[in-house]
Amino acid sequence: MTDGAVHGTVVLSVQVGLGGRVEWVHIDHDIGGGCGEIAAAALREGVFRPAIATDGRPVAHIIRYEYEFVAAK
């Protein structure tokens, strides 16, 4: 934060359920200014393609998600 604007990368762990819906989000690295919670809230609304096991069935999985905030010019 050099000019009052918050910018950087928020890192989240996200559990995606069998149907592709987000089950929980954990903020692993926050950059402040409310950015971690903004990124987490956005992901909670998301739907992903579920992971597929070797037998062809969908499985729950945890992904690392990076959400980059860039200061407007």
C-alpha positions, -999 to +999 in steps of 0.1 A: +000+000+000+020+030-012-006+054-025-035+045-002-048+018-026-048-018-016-033-042-041-018-076-040-028-113-040-052-129-016-047-166-012-076-189-003-082-226+003-116-237-012-134-269-007-155-278-038-182-304-032-194-333-053-218-310-073-193-283-079-206-259-052-182-242-028-186-258+007-161-236+026-135-210+020-105-203+042-084-171+038-047-183+039-032-149+031-049-115+033-037-081+021-060-061+043-086-035+034-113-061+035-099-078+004-098-113+019-134-113+028-144-098-005-126-126-024-140-152+000-176-139-005-171-140-043-159-176-042-188-187-020-211-177-049-191-196-075-197-230-090-169-252-102-166-283-123-162-311-097-131-333-097-135-367-112-121-398-096-104-426-116-137-445-116-155-416-132-174-404-102-173-368-089-153-362-057-150-333-033-117-316-034-097-286-020-081-261-043-058-231-037-072-200-053-054-167-058-074-136-062-054-106-074-064-070-065-049-043-088-050-007-078-069+015-103-049+042-121 
